[in-house]
Amino acid sequence: MPLRCVVFAFILLLATLAKAEQVHIPVKVQGTALEQPSDYFTTLLVMALNASKADNEVIDIVFSPRDYSQARWINMLENDSSDFVIWTMTDKEREQQLRPIRIPLFKGLFGYRVLLIRKHEQARFDHIKNPKHLTKFLGGQGTHWPDTLILQANGLRLTTAETTESLFRMINARRFDYFPRGVSEAWFELLQRKETRLEVEDNLLIYYPSAIYFFVNKNNEALAQRIEKGMELLIDNGKFDQFFYNHPRVSSGLERLKNRRIITLKNPYLPAETPVDNPRYWIDLSKLVSEQ
C-alpha cells in the first residue's frame, strides 16, 4: 500500500476515534425554536457554553415543544434538575426558587423602558415629567412579570394579561393607554410584528435597576458555574460586548434614546446580591440621554 494511502487511512482513523469520543451534552431551553430573524438568548447561551466546554464536548440545544407563561417556565425549572435553562428578569422570589447566574444578559438595559402607545396620541403624554403624572394613565403588563410589581410599588395603575400577544391586542383595542417595553424590545418588536397602529412615545424613558439572567435549577450548580465561567470569558475577550452592541435588539433601541426625560423608579424587589457595583456588567447611558 502506498505511503500516501497509509497516511490518509491513519488520519481517517484518528478522525473517527475523535468523533467516537465526543460527548454530547443536551441542554433544554425555554424557547421553542431559534427566534427569528435574530435570536438573542439562545445564541448567547450557546456562546457561553461553548466558551467553557472541553474540546470533545458538543452542546445540543433541546427546544421545548410549546411555549408557556413565565410562571409555568419557572415552575417547570423548579422541579427539573436536569440541564435546563430559562431567562427571565430577577427578583427576590425568583432567586429563592432558582439558581441565578448573576450576569445581566442585557447589561441592565432591561431596566430602561419606553412606552408603546397608539399612533396619534403623543400629545396626551407630552406633559408627563414624573411618576405622579403617569398615574393618570393605565398601563398594561404581564400578570407574572416582575416589572408589574415594581410599577405598582411606584403607584402606577396597571391592567394585566398572561402573554405579550394578549397585551398587544388589548392596547390596540384601547383597553389601556401605554405598554412599557424594554429598549431592547420596543422598536425591534414593532418592526418584526409589522405593527402599523402603535408607535414608541417620543420623550420618556422610565428607569429602575433590574437585570435579566440565565437561571437553572437550584440543585444544578455544575451547569450554573459552567454558564457563569463562559459568560465571564465572553466579557473578558470582548465577544459579549461585540454581540450585545451589534445585535438588532440593542442597536435598534440605543440609536433612538437621545434627549429623553428619565423617570426614575425604585425597585424594592431587587435582590441584595445583585452586582450593581461591578461596572463591567452594566451599560452606561449617561452619554445618550439627558435627565430633565
C-alpha positions as CSV (number, residue, x, y, z in Angstrom):
1,M,0.0,0.0,0.0
2,P,1.5,3.4,-0.9
3,L,2.6,5.6,2.0
4,R,0.1,8.3,0.9
5,C,-2.7,5.8,1.4
6,V,-1.4,4.7,4.8
7,V,-1.2,8.3,6.0
8,F,-4.7,9.0,4.8
9,A,-6.1,5.9,6.5
10,F,-4.3,6.9,9.7
11,I,-5.8,10.4,9.6
12,L,-9.2,8.9,8.9
13,L,-8.9,6.5,11.9
14,L,-7.9,9.4,14.2
15,A,-10.9,11.5,13.0
16,T,-13.2,8.5,13.6
17,L,-11.8,7.9,17.1
18,A,-12.1,11.6,17.9
19,K,-15.7,11.6,16.8
20,A,-16.5,8.5,18.8
21,E,-15.1,10.2,21.9
22,Q,-17.3,13.2,21.6
23,V,-19.5,13.8,24.5
24,H,-22.9,15.3,23.6
25,I,-24.5,17.5,26.3
26,P,-28.2,18.1,25.8
27,V,-29.3,21.5,27.3
28,K,-33.0,22.2,27.4
29,V,-34.1,25.9,27.0
30,Q,-37.4,27.7,27.3
31,G,-37.5,28.6,23.7
32,T,-39.5,26.6,21.1
33,A,-37.0,27.4,18.3
34,L,-34.3,29.9,17.4
35,E,-36.1,33.3,17.5
36,Q,-36.3,34.7,14.0
37,P,-34.9,36.7,12.4
38,S,-32.2,37.1,15.0
39,D,-32.1,35.1,18.2
40,Y,-30.6,36.7,21.3
41,F,-30.9,34.5,24.4
42,T,-30.3,31.0,23.0
43,T,-27.4,32.3,20.8
44,L,-25.8,33.9,23.9
45,L,-26.3,30.8,25.9
46,V,-24.6,28.7,23.3
47,M,-21.7,31.1,23.1
48,A,-21.3,30.9,26.9
49,L,-21.5,27.1,26.9
50,N,-19.1,26.7,24.0
51,A,-16.6,29.1,25.6
52,S,-16.4,26.9,28.7
53,K,-16.7,23.4,27.2
54,A,-14.0,20.8,26.7
55,D,-12.7,20.2,23.2
56,N,-14.6,16.9,22.9
57,E,-17.9,18.2,24.2
58,V,-20.8,19.1,21.9
59,I,-23.6,21.2,23.2
60,D,-27.0,20.1,21.9
61,I,-29.8,22.6,22.4
62,V,-33.2,21.0,23.1
63,F,-36.1,23.3,22.4
64,S,-39.5,23.0,24.1
65,P,-42.4,21.5,22.1
66,R,-44.6,24.5,23.2
67,D,-44.4,27.9,24.8
68,Y,-45.6,28.7,28.3
69,S,-46.2,31.7,30.6
70,Q,-43.3,32.9,32.7
71,A,-44.9,31.4,35.8
72,R,-45.1,28.0,34.1
73,W,-41.5,28.1,33.0
74,I,-40.3,28.9,36.5
75,N,-42.4,26.1,37.9
76,M,-41.1,23.6,35.4
77,L,-37.5,24.6,36.1
78,E,-38.0,24.5,39.9
79,N,-39.0,20.8,39.5
80,D,-36.4,19.8,36.9
81,S,-32.7,19.4,38.0
82,S,-31.5,18.3,34.5
83,D,-29.6,20.7,32.3
84,F,-32.4,23.2,31.7
85,V,-32.0,26.9,31.3
86,I,-34.5,29.8,31.3
87,W,-34.0,33.5,31.1
88,T,-36.1,36.0,33.0
89,M,-35.9,39.2,35.0
90,T,-34.7,38.6,38.5
91,D,-36.4,39.4,41.8
92,K,-36.2,38.2,45.4
93,E,-38.7,35.4,45.0
94,R,-37.2,34.0,41.8
95,E,-33.7,33.9,43.4
96,Q,-35.1,31.9,46.2
97,Q,-36.8,29.4,43.8
98,L,-34.0,29.1,41.3
99,R,-30.2,29.4,40.9
100,P,-29.4,32.7,39.1
101,I,-26.3,33.3,37.1
102,R,-25.8,36.9,38.2
103,I,-24.5,38.4,34.9
104,P,-27.1,40.8,33.3
105,L,-27.8,39.5,29.8
106,F,-28.7,43.0,28.6
107,K,-26.1,44.9,30.7
108,G,-29.0,46.4,32.7
109,L,-30.7,47.8,29.6
110,F,-33.8,45.8,30.5
111,G,-34.5,48.3,33.3
112,Y,-34.8,51.1,30.8
113,R,-38.3,51.3,29.4
114,V,-40.0,53.3,26.7
115,L,-43.8,53.4,26.2
116,L,-45.7,51.9,23.3
117,I,-48.7,54.0,22.6
118,R,-51.3,54.2,19.9
119,K,-50.5,56.4,17.0
120,H,-51.7,60.0,17.0
121,E,-51.8,60.0,20.9
122,Q,-48.4,61.5,21.6
123,A,-49.9,64.8,22.8
124,R,-51.6,63.0,25.7
125,F,-48.1,62.2,27.1
126,D,-46.2,65.4,26.4
127,H,-46.8,66.9,29.8
128,I,-45.5,63.9,31.8
129,K,-42.5,64.8,34.0
130,N,-42.7,62.5,37.0
131,P,-44.3,59.2,38.2
132,K,-47.3,61.1,39.6
133,H,-48.2,62.4,36.2
134,L,-48.0,58.9,34.8
135,T,-50.5,57.6,37.3
136,K,-53.3,59.4,35.4
137,F,-52.9,56.7,32.7
138,L,-53.5,53.0,32.7
139,G,-50.6,50.8,31.7
140,G,-50.5,47.1,30.5
141,Q,-48.2,44.4,31.9
142,G,-47.8,40.7,32.1
143,T,-49.5,39.0,35.0
144,H,-46.4,37.2,36.3
145,W,-43.7,39.7,35.2
146,P,-41.5,41.2,38.0
147,D,-41.9,44.6,36.3
148,T,-45.6,44.6,37.2
149,L,-44.9,44.6,41.0
150,I,-42.2,47.3,40.5
151,L,-44.5,49.6,38.6
152,Q,-47.3,49.0,41.1
153,A,-44.9,49.7,44.0
154,N,-44.3,53.1,42.5
155,G,-48.1,53.9,42.4
156,L,-48.7,53.2,38.7
157,R,-52.0,51.8,37.6
158,L,-51.9,48.6,35.6
159,T,-54.1,46.0,33.9
160,T,-52.5,42.6,33.2
161,A,-52.7,39.7,30.9
162,E,-50.9,36.4,30.7
163,T,-49.0,36.9,27.4
164,T,-47.3,39.6,25.4
165,E,-49.5,38.8,22.4
166,S,-52.6,39.5,24.6
167,L,-51.2,42.8,25.7
168,F,-50.7,43.9,22.1
169,R,-54.2,43.0,21.2
170,M,-55.5,44.9,24.3
171,I,-53.7,48.2,23.7
172,N,-54.9,48.1,20.1
173,A,-58.4,47.6,21.5
174,R,-58.0,50.7,23.7
175,R,-58.1,48.6,26.9
176,F,-55.2,50.6,28.4
177,D,-53.1,53.6,27.4
178,Y,-49.5,52.5,27.3
179,F,-47.4,49.4,27.2
180,P,-43.9,49.7,28.8
181,R,-41.3,47.8,26.8
182,G,-37.5,47.5,27.3
183,V,-35.3,49.5,25.0
184,S,-34.1,46.1,23.6
185,E,-37.7,45.2,22.8
186,A,-39.8,48.1,21.7
187,W,-38.6,49.1,18.2
188,F,-37.5,45.6,17.4
189,E,-40.9,44.2,18.2
190,L,-42.8,46.8,16.2
191,L,-40.6,46.1,13.2
192,Q,-41.0,42.3,13.5
193,R,-44.7,42.5,14.0
194,K,-45.1,45.0,11.2
195,E,-47.3,46.9,13.7
196,T,-49.0,49.9,12.0
197,R,-51.2,51.1,14.8
198,L,-48.6,51.6,17.5
199,E,-45.5,53.7,18.0
200,V,-42.9,54.5,20.6
201,E,-43.7,57.5,22.7
202,D,-41.2,60.3,21.9
203,N,-40.0,61.9,25.2
204,L,-39.9,59.5,28.1
205,L,-37.5,56.8,29.4
206,I,-38.6,55.0,32.6
207,Y,-35.7,53.6,34.6
208,Y,-35.5,51.2,37.5
209,P,-32.5,49.0,38.4
210,S,-33.1,45.4,37.2
211,A,-31.4,42.6,35.4
212,I,-32.4,39.6,33.3
213,Y,-30.4,36.5,34.0
214,F,-30.0,32.9,32.9
215,F,-31.5,30.6,35.6
216,V,-31.0,26.9,36.3
217,N,-32.4,24.6,38.9
218,K,-31.1,25.2,42.4
219,N,-29.5,21.7,42.5
220,N,-27.6,22.1,39.3
221,E,-24.6,24.0,40.5
222,A,-22.4,22.5,37.9
223,L,-24.4,24.0,35.0
224,A,-24.6,27.3,36.8
225,Q,-20.8,27.5,37.2
226,R,-20.3,26.4,33.6
227,I,-22.5,29.2,32.3
228,E,-21.0,31.8,34.6
229,K,-17.5,30.8,33.6
230,G,-18.4,31.0,29.9
231,M,-20.1,34.5,30.3
232,E,-17.0,35.8,32.2
233,L,-14.8,34.6,29.4
234,L,-17.0,36.3,26.8
235,I,-16.8,39.5,28.8
236,D,-13.0,39.3,29.1
237,N,-12.4,38.6,25.5
238,G,-14.8,41.3,24.3
239,K,-17.1,38.9,22.5
240,F,-20.1,39.7,24.7
241,D,-19.9,43.4,24.0
242,Q,-19.5,42.7,20.3
243,F,-22.6,40.5,20.3
244,F,-24.6,42.9,22.5
245,Y,-23.9,46.2,20.7
246,N,-24.3,44.7,17.3
247,H,-27.5,42.8,17.9
248,P,-30.6,44.4,16.3
249,R,-32.5,44.1,19.6
250,V,-30.0,46.5,21.1
251,S,-28.8,48.7,18.2
252,S,-32.4,49.4,17.1
253,G,-33.1,50.9,20.5
254,L,-29.8,52.7,21.6
255,E,-29.8,54.8,18.4
256,R,-33.2,56.3,19.4
257,L,-32.6,57.3,23.0
258,K,-31.2,60.9,22.7
259,N,-32.8,63.7,24.7
260,R,-35.3,61.7,26.6
261,R,-36.7,62.6,30.0
262,I,-35.7,59.9,32.6
263,I,-38.4,59.0,35.1
264,T,-36.6,57.0,37.8
265,L,-38.5,54.5,39.9
266,K,-37.5,52.4,42.9
267,N,-37.2,48.7,42.7
268,P,-37.9,47.2,46.2
269,Y,-37.7,43.7,44.8
270,L,-34.1,43.8,43.6
271,P,-32.1,41.2,45.5
272,A,-29.3,42.4,47.7
273,E,-26.9,40.1,45.8
274,T,-27.3,42.0,42.5
275,P,-23.8,43.0,41.4
276,V,-24.7,46.7,41.0
277,D,-21.2,47.9,41.9
278,N,-19.5,45.9,39.2
279,P,-19.2,48.3,36.2
280,R,-18.2,45.6,33.7
281,Y,-21.7,44.1,33.9
282,W,-23.7,47.3,33.2
283,I,-24.3,49.8,30.4
284,D,-23.8,53.5,31.0
285,L,-26.5,55.5,29.1
286,S,-25.5,58.9,30.5
287,K,-23.9,60.0,27.2
288,L,-27.0,59.1,25.3
289,V,-29.8,60.5,27.3
290,S,-30.2,63.7,29.5
291,E,-32.4,63.6,32.6
292,Q,-34.6,66.7,32.6
